[in-house]
Every structure is written in C-alpha cells, then in structure tokens.
Amino acid sequence: MTEALDPIRHSSTDLVQVECPARRPAAGSDDAGAPLDGVALVTLNRPRALNALSFALLTDLGRVIEALDADPAVRAIVITGAGRRAFAAGADIGELAEQTPDSLTASEGFRGWDRVAAVETPTIAAVRGYALGGGCELAMACDMLIAGSDVVFGQPEVKIGIIPGAGGTQRLTRAIGAARAMELVLTGRQIRADEAARLGLVTKVVPAEETLAAALDLAAAIAALPAGAARAAKAAVRAAAELPLAGGIVHERMLFRERFGTPDQVEGMRAFVEKRPPRWEGRPAPSDPPEDRPG
Ligand code: CO8
C-alpha cells in the first residue's frame, strides 16, 4: 500500500507553496501533468520581490521542509521560485537594513537555510533567473542544482557592505574551490549558466523553460528508488564536505553496513538474484522490468 500524504502537515502558506505529490508540467506548457509519486514541490512565492527571502518566508520554508522530511511518503523534494525571473534575489534587503549584530544573534532567520541543509530527504533546487546572495546560498544548501539557461548566480553582498552570511563563503568554496570562490565573493561578480557549469556549481544546465520539469524528473528518478538507501547515500556524500578523508571513509563504511538487514537491501538483492523487479516497501508492485541493473 502507498503511504498516504498528510494534507495538514503539507499545507501551503502565502509565502511558501507546497504541491505534494508534485505534478510535472507537460513539455512547453505550465499546465500541471501527472502526479509524481514520492515527490514534493516547494515554491518560494514572492515573485514581485524576486522571491526575496524575508524572515517570514524563511520561517515558513523551514517548517514546510521539516514536515516534508518527516513524511515517509516524501522521497525527494524540489525547491523552486515563483515566476520566471528569479529563484530568489537574496535575503530581503529592506528587512536586513534594520538589523544590528544583536538582533541578528537573536534572529531565527539563519535557521531557514540551516533547516533546508539539514533534511535527510534528497533535495533539488530548480533555478531560473536570479539566484543571488541568500538565494544562491539556498540553492547551494540543496543536494543537487538544476539550472535554467537564463540563470544568474552571484554573492553580491560585498556591494551592499556585508558578506555572505547564510553559508555562501563555505559552500561556494567547497563547490568551486578557494581561488574561484574568493574572486566571486570579493567582487560580487555574477556568473551565468555556462560558467556555473564549467565551475562545477550545478548538476546540469537545461533550456530555461524546461528547468522545473528537469528537476522534477530527477526527483522522480530518485523517488523511485528505496528511500533508506537514497537517504544513506546523501548522508555519505554530504559527509565528504565535513570530514577528513579517513573519517569520511569510516562514516561511509558505517552507513554501508547499516543497510544490511534492511527490507530494501534484502529485497533489492533478492530481486537481482531472482531476475525480477524489486518491490520496495510501501510502494505498488512494479509492472515493468527495471531499465538498469546496478553496475
Ligand atoms: N530584497 C528585497 N527586495 C528585492 C530584492 C532583495 N534582495 N531583490 C529584488 N527586490 C525587489 C526590488 O526592490 C523590486 O521591488 P519594487 O518593484 O517594489 O521596487 C523588485 O524586487 C524587482 O527588482 P528590481 O526592480 O531591482 O529588478 P531589476 O531587474 O532592475 O534588478 C536584481 C534585479 C539585479 C536582482 C536587483 O533586484 C538586485 O540587485 N537585487 C538585490 C540582490 C542582492 O544584493 N542580494 C543579496 C542580498 S543580502 C543577502 O542575501 C544576505 C544573505 C544572508 C542573510 C542572513 C539573514 C539572517
């Protein structure tokens, strides 16, 4: 039996829309298509302010993302921005202008990014247009990043007298290396899709109109796999950014061992040996043969 989604926990707010299960738009259309089992779509919804990340939006985003993460029926999450102009043009500068060191210390604002980075469910940013400052930092807090050909990334904070404060100096450096991150953070220079791809900042660049569909397709491919294995794989890759190599290998080995004896491991390997498609827990039985066998 398929796990039921809880409509209360996944209710949208004015600032953060949730569609669960997500519906993939048909090619060349904004119309909703077929529901994607196990995939949730989260949309930042302040298009007139280029989805600037206000404190209220960040609070809603954190709540929504944690509720989705706690739902076993959600196996992949896509985050995108409303409209075609921006994923998010950064934190809300009007609000930031009023802050002091003390108010920021007391603020829950940073938690929005932290909560997205902390979820165990695989996350994918579907990024069109501007992803600047906190918007770039939010995209980088996701596990994978699908960029439209119209994307503009940047950490422009230095131009308004501050520095990236939601993980930008750390995640950008880990993603593209210190010398390149240093130049972008110190100058605030914006980069476009081709350069972002060359630098290794994005998973894939697609035509702008196909951004959301491509991210949802990737999410659906992940959601079709056993959730526990996907979560463990995410945790292992994430650890590479935080642990020295030896510690990372130890961590990977622990996660690897923990897979054994789980229903997914037992079923996945048995199905391979019996030359049949696996039946993952809580999912309808597959009708088609698998496309790939693990290499
Ligand atoms: N904050 C608030 N409003 C914004 C923001 C923003 N970051 N970005 C755009 N808007 C608003 C504009 O004010 C404008 O509103 P209105 O129509 O009411 O005047 C609307 O969105 C459209 O923007 P523009 O008219 O400026 O559109 P343009 O096409 O001329 O320019 C740009 C688009 C280049 C994206 C431009 O809007 C821009 O430079 N935006 C600011 C980018 C920026 O500096 N971002 C970094 C912000 S600082 C940050 O993110 C820190 C993160 C860590 C914070 C931690 C807090 C706890």
Residues whose N, C-alpha, C, O or C-beta is under 5 A from the ligand:
A	BS01	CO8	R48 A49 L50 A52 A89 G90 A91 D92 I93 G94 G109 F110 Y130 L132 G133 G134 P156 E157 G165 A166
